[in-house]
C-alpha cells in the first residue's frame, strides 16, 4: 500500500493530503512578506484645500496713526509652458495688485525657472510681510514633481521663508 493511503471497507481509497510542503512554503513566505513591508515608506506633504465660506463683517476701522497690516494671497497657476503669478487682496485696488503679477516661462531645457518665481514671491513678501498664503492651481498636464517643487519654492527658497501656507486648488472651468 502506498504512503498516505489507507484502504477503506468496500474498496474505496481514503487519501490523506500531506500538508508538510504547504507549511514549509508559509514558513518561508511569511518572513519574506514581513521583511519586504519595512521597505514601504509613505510620505505626506502638508497642504490644505480651499474652503468656500461667506465673507465676514468688516472689522472695526483701525486708528489713523497705525498703518493697517495688509495680507496678499498669491495665486500660482502652473501651466504646461509657464507659471503665472497673480496677487489678490480685498484691501488693495486692482491696479496695485496688477503690479505684482508675474509670468515665469520655461528655460531652453524645458524646465521651470523657479528662481524667478521665488523672486516674485519674495517681492510680495517684502512689501506685505503679513502675507502667508499661496494658492497653487496646477493644470492637468503638470507632473507631480513640478507641483512639489513649486510648493517647496513657495514655502522657502535659499533659506528665506516666503509663504508657509500652500493651498492646492483645481481650475474652475
C-alpha positions as CSV (number, residue, x, y, z in Angstrom):
1,X,0.0,0.0,0.0
2,X,1.3,3.5,-0.9
3,X,2.3,6.0,1.7
4,X,-0.5,8.2,2.8
5,X,-3.2,5.8,1.6
6,X,-5.4,3.7,3.7
7,X,-7.8,1.0,2.5
8,X,-11.4,1.5,3.5
9,X,-14.1,-1.1,3.7
10,X,-15.9,-1.5,0.5
11,X,-13.0,-1.0,-1.8
12,X,-12.8,2.9,-1.8
13,X,-9.4,4.5,-1.0
14,X,-9.2,7.2,1.7
15,X,-6.5,9.7,0.7
16,X,-4.7,11.9,3.3
17,X,-3.1,15.1,1.9
18,X,0.5,15.7,3.0
19,X,0.4,19.3,4.5
20,X,4.2,19.5,5.2
21,X,5.1,21.2,1.8
22,X,2.4,23.8,2.2
23,X,3.5,24.5,5.8
24,X,7.1,24.8,4.6
25,X,6.0,27.3,1.9
26,X,4.3,29.5,4.5
27,X,7.3,29.2,6.8
28,X,9.4,30.9,4.1
29,X,6.7,33.2,2.7
30,X,5.6,34.9,5.9
31,X,9.1,36.2,7.0
32,X,9.7,37.4,3.4
33,X,6.4,39.4,3.4
34,X,7.2,40.8,6.8
35,X,10.7,41.8,5.7
36,X,9.5,43.5,2.5
37,X,6.9,45.5,4.2
38,X,9.5,47.6,6.0
39,X,10.6,49.0,2.6
40,X,7.3,50.7,2.1
41,X,7.7,54.4,3.3
42,X,4.8,56.7,3.0
43,X,5.4,60.4,3.0
44,X,3.0,63.3,3.4
45,X,3.1,66.9,2.3
46,X,1.3,69.3,4.5
47,X,-1.2,71.3,2.4
48,X,-4.8,72.3,2.6
49,X,-7.7,72.8,0.3
50,X,-9.7,75.9,-0.1
51,X,-13.0,76.1,1.7
52,X,-16.0,78.0,0.4
53,X,-17.1,80.5,3.1
54,X,-19.1,83.6,3.3
55,X,-17.3,86.8,3.9
56,X,-17.4,88.1,7.5
57,X,-18.4,91.5,8.6
58,X,-15.6,94.1,8.3
59,X,-13.6,94.7,11.4
60,X,-13.6,98.0,13.3
61,X,-11.6,100.7,11.5
62,X,-8.1,101.0,12.8
63,X,-6.6,104.1,14.3
64,X,-5.3,106.6,11.7
65,X,-1.8,106.8,13.1
66,X,-1.4,103.0,12.7
67,X,-0.8,101.6,9.3
68,X,-3.1,98.6,8.6
69,X,-1.5,95.3,8.0
70,X,-2.4,94.1,4.5
71,X,-2.4,90.5,3.6
72,X,-1.9,89.4,0.0
73,X,-2.9,85.9,-1.3
74,X,-0.7,84.8,-4.2
75,X,-2.2,82.5,-6.8
76,X,0.4,80.4,-8.7
77,X,-1.0,78.8,-11.9
78,X,1.1,76.0,-13.2
79,X,0.6,75.7,-17.0
80,X,2.5,73.4,-19.4
81,X,4.6,76.3,-20.8
82,X,4.8,78.8,-17.9
83,X,3.9,79.7,-14.4
84,X,1.6,82.7,-13.8
85,X,1.6,84.5,-10.5
86,X,-1.4,86.7,-9.6
87,X,-1.9,88.6,-6.3
88,X,-5.3,89.0,-4.7
89,X,-6.4,91.1,-1.8
90,X,-9.6,92.8,-0.5
91,X,-7.7,95.8,0.8
92,X,-5.8,96.9,-2.3
93,X,-7.1,98.3,-5.5
94,X,-6.8,96.3,-8.7
95,X,-4.0,98.5,-10.3
96,X,-1.8,97.8,-7.2
97,X,-2.4,94.1,-7.5
98,X,-1.6,94.1,-11.2
99,X,1.8,95.5,-10.5
100,X,2.7,92.3,-8.5
101,X,1.6,89.9,-11.3
102,X,4.4,87.9,-12.9
103,X,5.0,85.3,-15.5
104,X,7.8,82.7,-15.4
105,X,8.5,80.9,-18.7
106,X,10.4,77.6,-19.1
107,X,14.1,77.7,-19.9
108,X,15.7,76.2,-23.0
109,X,15.8,72.8,-21.4
110,X,12.1,72.9,-20.8
111,X,12.4,73.3,-17.0
112,X,10.6,76.0,-15.0
113,X,12.8,78.8,-13.7
114,X,12.0,78.6,-10.0
115,X,14.4,81.3,-9.1
116,X,12.2,83.9,-11.0
117,X,9.1,82.6,-9.2
118,X,10.9,82.9,-5.8
119,X,12.0,86.4,-6.6
120,X,8.4,87.5,-7.5
121,X,7.1,85.8,-4.3
122,X,9.8,87.4,-2.2
123,X,8.9,90.8,-3.7
124,X,5.3,90.4,-2.5
125,X,6.5,89.1,0.9
126,X,8.8,92.1,1.3
127,X,6.1,94.6,0.5
128,X,3.4,92.9,2.6
129,X,5.1,90.8,5.4
130,X,1.8,89.6,6.9
131,X,1.1,87.6,3.6
132,X,1.3,83.9,4.2
133,X,-0.9,82.0,1.7
134,X,-0.2,80.8,-1.8
135,X,-2.9,79.1,-3.8
136,X,-1.4,76.6,-6.2
137,X,-3.5,75.8,-9.3
138,X,-1.9,73.1,-11.5
139,X,-3.3,72.2,-14.9
140,X,-4.0,68.6,-15.7
141,X,-0.8,68.1,-17.7
142,X,1.6,69.1,-14.9
143,X,3.8,66.4,-13.4
144,X,3.7,65.6,-9.7
145,X,7.4,66.5,-9.3
146,X,6.8,70.0,-10.7
147,X,3.9,70.6,-8.2
148,X,6.0,69.5,-5.3
149,X,9.0,71.6,-6.4
150,X,6.7,74.7,-6.8
151,X,5.2,74.1,-3.3
152,X,8.8,73.9,-1.8
153,X,9.8,77.1,-3.6
154,X,6.7,78.9,-2.4
155,X,7.4,78.0,1.2
156,X,11.1,78.6,1.3
157,X,13.8,79.5,-1.2
158,X,17.6,79.6,-0.4
159,X,16.9,79.8,3.3
160,X,14.4,82.6,3.1
161,X,10.8,81.9,4.4
162,X,8.2,83.1,1.9
163,X,4.6,81.7,2.1
164,X,4.2,78.9,4.7
165,X,0.6,78.1,3.8
166,X,0.3,76.4,0.4
167,X,-3.2,75.5,-0.7
168,X,-3.8,73.3,-3.7
169,X,-6.8,74.1,-5.8
170,X,-8.3,72.8,-9.0
171,X,-9.1,75.0,-12.0
172,X,-12.6,76.3,-12.3
173,X,-13.9,75.7,-15.8
